Amino acid sequence: AFHVSDEYRAKVMSQQPVRMEIGAVYTHPPKTHQTVVKDAYKPVERELVFDIDMDDYDDIRTCCTGSKLCKKCWKFMCCAAKTLDRSLREDFGFQHLMFVYSGRRGMHCWVGDKTARQLGNSHRSGVAEYLNLVANGANRVRAEIRMNGCDEIHPSVLDAHKICETYFKDDPE
């Protein structure tokens, strides 16, 4: 834990780590969490991260399944990223988005805006629920789009559909 960015920078420069973990900002320094009353130690800011996993697309993929990825099914990740990017920017006004490969089966979208970091649990759940477009259910042959109470499909989903059509236009399946 660091109090100022210069302290963090100096530590990184001196140790040159090969890997770093990012975590929440708490009411007390993490190294003292054992000495603080449990209810007094809580996050004041934390990352808003969306996880897009390839196996979530198993109902519509025709090439791979599970955590396996190929160039063809990675196109689903591109469509999901473009859809998520547009909605986070236009519907919620977030500006600082970073998409990274998660290292196994998909990608993460990190939202760095201060307002996103300060969202409480109910607001985080609300954003996630708003962005959850695929209906869950066993034995689905094709994914069903959830309308979330809307009469029309959101423009970012329509744009993603157009993008996907472009990506997959040369694929026979």
NORMOHU-V854335 format. One record per backbone hydrogen bond with DSSP energy under -1.0 kcal/mol. NH is the residue of the N-H (numbers start at 1). CO is the residue of the C=O. If there is no record, write none. Layout:
BEGIN
((NH CO) (NH CO))
END
This chain:
BEGIN
((8 4) (9 5) (10 6) (11 7) (12 8) (13 9) (14 10) (15 11) (16 12) (25 45) (27 42) (32 29) (33 30) (35 32) (40 37) (44 25) (45 25) (46 117) (50 109) (52 107) (54 105) (56 53) (57 54) (58 55) (60 57) (61 57) (68 65) (74 70) (76 73) (78 74) (79 75) (80 76) (81 77) (82 78) (83 79) (84 80) (85 81) (86 82) (87 83) (88 84) (89 85) (90 86) (91 87) (94 88) (97 95) (98 110) (100 108) (102 106) (107 52) (108 100) (109 50) (110 98) (111 48) (112 96) (117 113) (118 114) (119 116) (124 120) (125 121) (126 122) (127 123) (128 124) (129 125) (130 126) (131 127) (133 131) (135 144) (146 133) (150 147) (158 154) (159 155) (160 156) (161 157) (162 158) (163 159) (164 160) (165 161) (166 162) (167 163) (168 164) (171 168))
END
